[in-house]
Amino acid sequence: MNMTAEMVMEIYNCDWCGDSGEYDAAIEDYPDSFYYLDNDDVVCDDCRYDAYSCYNCGTTGHCDNSCYCDNCCESYCDSCYYDSYEHSCSNSDGIHDYSYVPDELMFHGNQYPLDNPMPDLYMGVELETQGEIGDASALIDFVQRDDEEHAFLKDDSSISGVEIVTHPMTLDYHRNEYDWQGLIESAESDGFYDGTGAGLHVHISRDGLGNSRAEQAQVETNVLAMLEIHWDKWVELARRDSSHWAAKNLLGVSINKKNLEDGKDYRKGRYQALNFTNPDTIEFRMFRSTMDVSVIQATLEGVYVMAFMAKYRSLENILNTTFDDVLEQAAALNLHHLFDYYTS
C-alpha cells in the first residue's frame, strides 16, 4: 500500500524579485532553484548571489544594503558597520580605509544667523576624486592641520582616487567659514580630478527636518517629491544621470501623492538618487564630482532649498510648483550660487 503523503503544490514568489515557482507546501520542499536565507527570506537562484551575511552578527540581506570593509575584506550590516563593530581601519599615511568612521563627528556652525529658517540642518559632503592615490601629501597636510576636525580622507575602491569627507556643517558655515577653495587647491596640486565615475554626495541631518519622527517622515516624502517633480532640472545641476550608483527613485512610476506616500519600495537600497537607509541622515547621491567650488556651493544650496521647501510646504503645493518657483525661493533665501547656476 502506498503510504506516500499527497503532495500539496503551491506557487512561491521570490521575496526579492517576485519570480515564481512551485513547491511542496506539505513538507516545505523548495526546489533547487530557490533558497531559504537565515533572515527567513526565500529567494530565487539569481537573487541568492546578491545576498550577504554580516561578518559580525550573521544577519543576512541584500548586498545593496551591506557595508563592505576593504581592509577587513568583509561585509557588514548597517548596524554593525556604524554602531557595534569597532573598526581600526586606517593607514599611517593619512588616508583611512573606506570603513573608517570617526569616534566623534564634529558639528560646525552655530545656530546663527538668528533668521536662519533651518538652524538645525547640518550637511556633510562626500567628494570622490580620481587620480593616483600614492602621493596625496598636500591634501593630507590640509585636512590634518586641524587634526581632521573639518574633513578626513578615505580610500574608496570604487574610484581610483581618494574620497574627501567633511564633518557636518551648516550651510552658512560651508559658504562662509570652511576653506573649500584651499581644500580643492590641495587636491588638485596632488593630481586629483573630477572624473566621470566619481560622485558628490550630500548628507542632511534628519533632526533638522522636524521635531518628531512623523514630522521628519512627511518632510522626507516632500523632499522626494521636490526631486522627482523637477528631475530634469536637478539633473542639470547633477551633471549626470546615473542609473547604477544613483538611480531615479520613482523610475517609470507616476509622480503623484499616492505613489509618493505609499511607495516604500522607492526608499529601499543605497544606490538611489535619494538614499533613505542611513539612520540619521538622508543622502543625495545623484551629483557628479567637481573641483569647481562654485558648483559645490550651488549643489549644497540646491539640496538646502529642496529641504526648505519640503519642510515648509505641503506635498500638494510641491506637486504644483514650477522650477521658477524654486528659483524664486532660492533668491529669497539668498542662495546666489544656485540662482546664478541656472540663470547665468
N, C-alpha and C positions, 0 to 999 in steps of 0.2 A: 504494500500500500504506500502510495506516495504521500509522505508527511511534509513535503516542502511547503512552506507558507506562501500564500499567494502574493505576488509582487504588487506593490502599490506605487505605480509610476506617477510622478508629479513633475510639473515644469519648474525648473530652478532658474533664477536670474542672478548673474554675477552682481555682487554688491557694489562693484566699482564702475563697470561699463554697461551693465544691463544685458549683456549677451545671455541667451537662454540655453537650457539643455534639460534632459530628463534625468531623474534619479529615483531610486527606490526609497520612498519615504518610510516604508516599514522598518528598514534597517539603516536608514540614512546613509545609503551606499552611493556616495557621489562617484561619478565616472572619473577616469583618469585625467580628463581634461579640466576638472575643477578641483580646487584646493581649499582646504579649511585652515585659516590662519589662527594664530594664537589669540587675536583680538575678537574672535568669533565671526569675522567676515569670511564669506566663501567667495572665491574669485576664480575666474577662468584662467586658462593656460597663459594667455597673453599678459593679463594683469599681474600674475604672480611674479613676473620678472620686474615689476615696478614696486614690489614690496620690500621693506627693510625691517630689521629688528634692532631696536635701540641697544647699543653696546652696554649701557649702564643698567637699565631697568628691564630690558627684554620686550618692551612694548612694540607691537607690530603695526605697521601702517603703510601708507603710500609714500614712496620716496620723495615726492614733491613736498611733503610736509616734514621731511627729515633735515637734520643739520649734519653736514659731513666735516670732520676734522682732518685736514690734510696732514697734520703732524701725527695724530694717532692712527690715521687711516681707518677710522670707524665712523659709523653713522649713529646719531643720537636723536631722540625726540626733543621737541622744543623745551619741555620742562627740564630735562636733564642737561641739555646744552646750555641753557641760560641760567638755571637756578640751582640744580642739585649737583651736577658733576663738576668738580673743580679741575679746570684745565691749568696747566702750567706751560702753555704752548707759546713760547716767544723765543726769538733768537737774539743773539748778542749784538747783531749789527743794527738794531733799532727798528727792524721790520718784524712785526708779530706774525704768528701763524694766523690763518683765516679764522680759527675758532676762538681767538683771543677776545675776552670781554674784560674791561677794566674792573677792578674791585669796586670802584665807585664812579658813577657818572658825575661830571661837573656841570652844573646848570649855570649858564651865563646870561646876564641881563636882568636888572631889577624890573619890577612890575611898573615901570615908568616908560614913557610919559603917562601921566595920570589919565589922559584922554585916550589911551590905547584901548580899543574896544575888545581886544582879546589878550589880556595881560598874562594869562597862564598858558598860552600856546607856545610851546618850545619846539624848535625844529632842528633835527640832526641831519647831516648830509653824508652820504657815501659817494665819493667821487672816484670812479675807476679810471685808471690810466693805462696806457700801453707803452712799451719800451723795455730796455734791458734793466732788469732789477739788480744787477751786480753792483752798480755804483749809484747809490742814492744819498750821497753824503750831504749835499746841500739841503735836501728835503728832510733828512733825518735831523740835521742841525736845527732846522727851522722849528720842527714840532717839539724838539726836546729842549729848546731854550726856556720853556716854562714847564718842564717836566711833564709834557703831554697833557697839560690841563685844558687845552683847547682842541687838540686833534692828535691822532695817532695813525700809524701806518700798518697795513696788513698785506700779507701775501695771498693773493687770490688766484687759484689755479684756473679759473675760468677766463682770465685775461693774461697777457704777457707782462704786464707792468705791476704797479703797486696800487692798492686801494687806500685812499685817504678818507678817514672817518673823523667827523667832528663830534664833539660833545654837544648836548642840546643847548641851543641859544635862542633867544627871542629874535624876531625879525629885525627889530631895531638894533640889536647887538650885531647880527650878521651884517647889517648895512653900514653901521657907523663905528663899531668898535673893533671887530675882528679884522685882522690884516689879510684879507683874501688875496690881495694883489701880491703881497710878499710870499704867500704860500704857493701861488701859481708860478711866480717867477722862479722860486726854488725848484719846483718840479720840472719846469722847462729847462733850467740850467743843467739838470741831471739827464736830460734827453727824453723825458716822458711827454706823451702827447695824447690827444683825444681820438683814438681810433674808432672805427665804426662798430667794433664789437664791445666797446666799453659803455657803461651806463652812468647816469647821475640819479641817485635815489634820494628821496627826501622823506624823512620820518616826521610825523607831527604827533604831539602828545594827546592821548585820549582825554587826559584830565582837563585840557584846555577847551574841550568841546562841550562840556556840561558837568553839572554837579552830581548827577546820578547816572547809573548805567543806562537807564531808559532814555534820558536826555541824550547821552552820547550815541546810543544806537540810532536814534532818529537823525542826528546830525550826520552820522556815518552814511545812512541811506541818502541823505540830501547831498553829501559830497559825491557819492557815486552818481547821482543824477546830474550834478554840475559837470562832472567829467564826461558822462555819456551824451548828454544833450548837445554839448558843444565839442564833440570828439575831434572833428576835423580841424577846428581852430587850435585845440590844445596840441594836436599832432604837429602843427606848425612850430609851436614852442619846443616840443619834444625833439623835433628834427629827425624823427624816425618813427616807424610804426612796427614794433617788434611783436610778432605773433608767437615767438618762442619764450623769451625772457619776461615779456610784459604784455601778455595778450589782453585784448579788449574784454572786460568782464562780461558784458552783455552782447558778445559776438553773435550775430544772427538772431537776436531776440528783440522784440519790440520794446521801445523805451516808454514805459507808462507806469503809473502809480502802482498798479497791482504787481507787475513784474519786479519792480524795484523793491517793494516791501516783502514780497513772498519769495523772491529769488535767492534763497540761501545758498544754492549751488554756485552762484556767481561770486561768492565771497570765500570760496574754498581754494586752497592752494597758494603757494608763494608766488608763482610765476604768472601773475596777472598785473594789469596796469595799476590796480589798487589791491594791495596785499593786506588783508584783514587778520592774518593769522598770528601776528605778534601780540603779546599780552597787554602791552602798554602804549603801543603806537599804531598808527596807520601809515603804511609805506606807499609812496608814489614811485613806481618803478619805470615809468614809460620814457623818461627823458634820456637823451643821449649825452654822453660825457662831453665836456667842453673845457677849454683853457681860457675862455673869454669871461672875465669877471662880471661884465655887464649882463651876460647871458645867465650866469649863475644867479645873479641877483634877480633878474627877471623871472627865472624859474621859481625861486623862493617866494617872490611876490605873487606869482601865479597860483602856487599852492595856497598861499595865505588868503587870497581873495576867494578861492573856492571854499576854503574852510569858513571864512567870514560870512559869505552869502548862505552857506549851508546852515550856519548857526542861527542867523537872524532872519531867515526867510522860510516860508513854508514850502513843502515839497510841491504843492500845486503852483505856487508862484515861480519856483525854479524851473518847472517844466514849461513855463510860458515865457521865460526870459529869452532875449536875443543876446548875441555876443556884444552888441553895442551897449546893452545894459551892464555887462561885465566890465567893459572898458570904462563906462561912466562910474561904476563903483570903484574901480581901480584909481581913477583920477580923484575921486572924493577922498580916498584913503592915502593919497599922495604916493601911490605905487608907481613912480615915474619910470622905473626901468621896464616894467611890464607894459605900461602905456606906450612908451617910446618904441618898444619892440614891435608892436602891431601897427603903429601909426607913422613911424619914420620912413 
